[in-house]
């Protein structure tokens, strides 16, 4: 059985919209205007401010989910609702610091390889490859910077250099 990914995404959006519709709080009415003063107090942001690990580190996280049938979809949505109950996690979700990807889509996993044909490979690229669990194959016209080589050793990224 093959599931169309676009249809699945639309289904998840609809289910989440229905499930969390009642959780969205209305913005409270602003207090009556105070007489103007010389110093205005600092404005506090509306709603919860994310202070969790993702917001503190200014990082993002992508979780991979496998949805092959209705039961998997139900489990995913229930887990998403549990995440949405926490104000900090909800803020991370809303601001894109926590996102989801379907298993089997473009990102490689353990045992996969990332091939770079030409140019310099930087330590940032090595970090991304390590995060995906892939190994690196360098084409004949690709070079590895010294910092990238050190990062690869530290993160355990296997590197294979092709010869011409």
RADACOR-V705488 format. One record per residue. N is the residue number from 1. PSI is psi in degrees with one decimal (* if undefined). NEAR is the number of other ideal C-beta (glycine too) atoms within 10 Angstrom. D_CENTER is the distance of its C-alpha to the mean C-alpha in whole Angstrom. Layout:
# RADACOR-V705488
N:PSI:NEAR:D_CENTER / N:PSI:NEAR:D_CENTER
This chain:
# RADACOR-V705488
1:127.8:4:28 / 2:133.0:4:25 / 3:126.3:14:23 / 4:121.1:9:22 / 5:-37.1:12:18 / 6:-40.6:8:19 / 7:-40.0:9:21 / 8:-43.1:14:19 / 9:-43.4:13:16 / 10:-40.5:11:19 / 11:-45.9:16:20 / 12:-42.6:18:17 / 13:-45.5:10:17 / 14:-43.2:10:21 / 15:-44.2:16:21 / 16:-41.9:16:18 / 17:-44.0:10:20 / 18:-41.9:10:23 / 19:-36.1:14:22 / 20:3.1:15:20 / 21:-37.7:8:23 / 22:-9.4:7:25 / 23:-19.1:10:23 / 24:123.3:9:23 / 25:144.5:8:25 / 26:146.4:5:27 / 27:127.4:8:28 / 28:152.0:7:31 / 29:140.8:6:34 / 30:148.0:6:34 / 31:158.3:6:37 / 32:145.7:5:40 / 33:132.0:6:41 / 34:157.1:8:42 / 35:144.2:4:45 / 36:138.0:6:44 / 37:167.8:7:44 / 38:-35.3:4:43 / 39:123.5:4:40 / 40:134.7:8:37 / 41:154.7:7:35 / 42:135.9:4:31 / 43:130.7:6:29 / 44:142.4:7:27 / 45:150.4:7:24 / 46:140.4:9:24 / 47:-177.7:13:22 / 48:145.6:13:20 / 49:126.1:11:18 / 50:124.0:20:15 / 51:11.6:12:17 / 52:-177.4:16:14 / 53:-32.8:12:13 / 54:-40.4:20:10 / 55:-39.4:16:12 / 56:-39.4:10:15 / 57:-2.5:10:13 / 58:45.2:7:12 / 59:174.0:10:8 / 60:161.8:13:5 / 61:137.6:12:4 / 62:118.9:11:3 / 63:138.9:11:7 / 64:131.3:12:9 / 65:145.5:15:12 / 66:117.5:11:16 / 67:103.9:21:18 / 68:-17.3:12:21 / 69:-178.2:10:23 / 70:-36.1:9:24 / 71:-42.7:9:24 / 72:-40.9:14:20 / 73:-43.9:17:19 / 74:-44.4:12:21 / 75:-42.4:13:20 / 76:-46.1:18:16 / 77:-40.5:17:17 / 78:-39.8:11:19 / 79:-40.6:12:16 / 80:-40.5:18:14 / 81:-38.7:14:17 / 82:-41.1:10:18 / 83:-36.6:14:14 / 84:-18.3:16:15 / 85:-28.9:10:19 / 86:121.5:13:18 / 87:-35.8:14:18 / 88:-44.3:16:15 / 89:-37.5:19:12 / 90:-42.6:19:14 / 91:-39.5:20:13 / 92:-40.7:23:10 / 93:-46.6:20:9 / 94:-33.8:13:11 / 95:6.6:12:10 / 96:10.0:9:7 / 97:-17.3:20:6 / 98:119.0:19:5 / 99:172.9:11:4 / 100:151.6:15:6 / 101:143.2:12:8 / 102:138.2:15:12 / 103:141.5:12:14 / 104:2.4:11:16 / 105:178.9:8:14 / 106:-25.3:6:14 / 107:133.1:15:12 / 108:160.5:13:15 / 109:-166.4:11:16 / 110:136.0:8:18 / 111:-10.4:8:21 / 112:166.7:12:20 / 113:149.4:12:21 / 114:122.6:17:20 / 115:130.6:13:23 / 116:118.3:17:24 / 117:-44.6:11:27 / 118:162.3:10:28 / 119:-180.0:12:27 / 120:138.0:11:26 / 121:123.7:21:23 / 122:169.6:14:22 / 123:-27.5:18:20 / 124:-42.8:11:17 / 125:-39.0:20:17 / 126:-41.8:25:18 / 127:-41.4:15:15 / 128:-40.6:13:13 / 129:-41.7:25:15 / 130:-39.0:17:16 / 131:-31.2:12:12 / 132:-8.8:13:12 / 133:17.5:13:16 / 134:169.7:20:18 / 135:168.7:19:21 / 136:132.9:22:22 / 137:120.6:16:25 / 138:127.5:19:27 / 139:172.5:13:29 / 140:-26.4:10:33 / 141:18.1:11:32 / 142:144.3:17:29 / 143:154.6:12:29 / 144:125.5:21:27 / 145:155.5:14:27 / 146:-40.3:8:29 / 147:-35.8:12:26 / 148:-38.3:22:23 / 149:-43.7:15:26 / 150:-43.4:13:26 / 151:-40.9:21:22 / 152:-41.9:22:23 / 153:-44.3:11:25 / 154:-37.7:12:24 / 155:-5.6:13:20 / 156:33.6:8:23 / 157:117.9:22:22 / 158:136.4:11:25 / 159:130.9:16:26 / 160:127.0:10:29 / 161:124.8:12:31 / 162:141.4:12:32 / 163:151.6:4:36 / 164:*:5:38
